[in-house]
């Protein structure tokens, strides 16, 4: 009877040991799976951030192109204003010749308008220049970051754990076929 109780205790101990080993490996596999899910999330975030940087850089390049076109248009307008020449010798309304005094008065108004137009263009040009410089700096910074690319974190490999787990399952012998059982069975 004592041998039968001993046999039951040995069976429980043997099965508990095997179950504990399998549980330990399964827990480690689950841990790797959970880590891999987090790694996949982090890799997706890194990829999305990289794609956003690329899209932002493309957008800023388009803005830069537009600003450069505006700058060229401002330069053309500036040249047109600079090329304006006073040639008002007759009244614009009635066509009669203007006196020297009226010509001087009109010339002064013309020059004031010309200077005001030039100053407006120059002020717009300064704003555009600042925007161009800012965009060039931003594009340069983004280009450096894009050139670095992004790197994915490699997933943890669980092949060894799976092999160990499967090996234990394959090696799992019924208790009745173990040496412990055979020894105790002979005693009974």
C-alpha positions in Angstrom: 0.0 0.0 0.0 2.9 2.4 0.9 4.5 1.6 -2.5 1.2 2.5 -4.3 1.1 5.9 -2.4 4.7 6.4 -3.3 3.9 5.6 -6.9 1.1 8.2 -7.0 3.4 10.8 -5.4 6.1 10.0 -8.0 3.6 10.3 -10.8 2.4 13.7 -9.6 6.0 14.9 -9.1 7.0 13.7 -12.6 4.0 15.2 -14.3 4.3 18.4 -12.3 8.0 18.8 -13.4 7.1 18.2 -17.1 4.1 20.6 -16.8 6.3 23.2 -15.1 9.0 23.0 -17.8 6.3 23.3 -20.5 4.6 26.2 -18.8 8.0 28.0 -18.3 8.8 27.7 -22.0 5.2 28.7 -23.0 5.5 31.8 -20.7 8.8 32.7 -22.4 7.2 32.2 -25.9 4.2 34.4 -24.8 6.7 37.1 -23.6 8.5 37.1 -26.9 5.2 37.3 -28.8 4.1 40.3 -26.6 7.5 42.0 -27.2 7.2 41.3 -30.9 3.7 43.0 -31.0 5.3 46.1 -29.3 8.2 46.0 -31.8 5.8 45.8 -34.7 3.9 48.9 -33.3 7.1 50.8 -32.8 8.3 49.9 -36.3 5.0 51.1 -37.8 5.3 54.4 -35.9 8.9 54.8 -37.1 7.8 54.1 -40.7 4.8 56.5 -40.4 7.1 59.2 -39.0 9.6 58.7 -41.8 6.8 58.8 -44.5 5.5 62.0 -42.9 8.9 63.6 -43.0 9.2 62.7 -46.7 5.8 64.1 -47.4 6.5 67.2 -45.4 9.8 67.7 -47.3 8.0 67.4 -50.7 5.3 69.9 -49.5 8.0 72.3 -48.4 9.8 72.0 -51.8 6.5 72.9 -53.5 6.1 75.9 -51.3 9.7 76.9 -52.0 9.1 76.6 -55.8 6.0 78.8 -55.4 8.0 81.4 -53.4 10.8 81.4 -55.9 8.2 82.0 -58.6 6.8 84.9 -56.6 10.3 86.3 -56.1 10.9 86.2 -59.8 7.6 88.0 -60.4 8.6 90.6 -57.8 11.9 91.2 -59.5 10.1 91.6 -62.8 7.7 94.1 -61.3 10.6 96.0 -59.6 12.3 96.3 -63.0 9.1 97.5 -64.6 8.7 100.2 -61.9 12.3 101.2 -62.2 11.9 101.5 -65.9 9.0 104.0 -65.6 9.9 107.4 -67.0 8.1 110.6 -66.4 6.8 112.0 -69.7 3.9 114.1 -68.9 4.2 117.3 -70.9 0.5 117.6 -71.7 -2.6 117.4 -69.5 -4.0 113.8 -69.4 -7.6 115.2 -69.5 -7.6 118.0 -72.0 -4.4 117.5 -73.9 -3.1 121.1 -73.4 0.6 121.6 -72.6 1.5 121.7 -68.9 3.3 124.6 -67.4 6.8 124.1 -66.0 5.2 124.4 -62.5 2.6 121.7 -63.3 5.2 119.5 -64.8 7.3 119.7 -61.7 4.3 119.0 -59.5 3.3 116.0 -61.7 6.9 114.8 -61.7 7.1 114.9 -57.9 3.8 112.9 -57.7 5.1 110.5 -60.3 8.4 110.0 -58.3 6.5 109.6 -55.0 4.2 106.9 -56.6 7.2 105.2 -58.2 9.1 105.2 -54.9 6.1 103.9 -53.0 5.5 101.1 -55.5 9.2 100.2 -55.3 9.1 100.2 -51.5 6.0 98.0 -51.5 7.8 95.5 -53.8 11.0 95.6 -51.8 9.0 95.0 -48.6 7.2 92.0 -50.2 10.5 90.8 -51.5 12.0 90.9 -48.0 9.2 88.8 -46.6 9.5 86.3 -49.5 13.3 86.2 -49.0 12.8 85.4 -45.2 10.3 82.7 -46.1 12.6 81.2 -48.7 15.5 81.1 -46.2 13.3 79.5 -43.6 12.0 76.9 -46.0 15.6 76.1 -47.3 16.7 75.5 -43.7 13.7 73.3 -43.0 14.2 71.4 -46.2 17.9 70.9 -45.4 17.1 69.6 -41.9 14.4 67.3 -43.2 16.8 66.1 -46.0 19.4 65.1 -43.3 16.8 63.2 -41.4 15.4 61.5 -44.5 18.9 60.6 -45.6 19.4 58.8 -42.3 16.3 56.7 -43.2 14.7 54.7 -40.5 15.6 51.4 -39.1 13.3 48.7 -38.1 13.8 47.0 -34.8 14.2 43.3 -35.5 11.7 40.9 -34.1 12.8 38.6 -31.4 13.3 35.0 -32.6 11.3 32.4 -30.8 12.4 29.4 -33.0 14.7 28.0 -30.3 12.0 28.2 -27.7 9.4 26.6 -30.0 11.9 23.8 -30.8 12.6 23.3 -27.1 8.8 23.2 -26.4 8.1 20.7 -29.2 11.1 18.6 -28.2 9.7 18.4 -24.6 6.3 17.4 -26.0 7.8 14.7 -28.2 9.9 13.4 -25.3 6.9 13.3 -23.1 6.6 9.7 -22.2 3.7 8.2 -20.3 4.6 7.8 -16.7 4.1 4.1 -16.9 7.1 3.9 -19.4 9.6 5.8 -17.1 12.3 4.1 -15.1 10.8 5.5 -11.9 7.5 3.7 -12.6 9.3 0.5 -13.5 11.3 0.5 -10.3 8.4 1.3 -8.1 6.2 -1.2 -10.0 8.7 -4.0 -9.3 8.5 -3.1 -5.6 4.7 -3.4 -5.5 
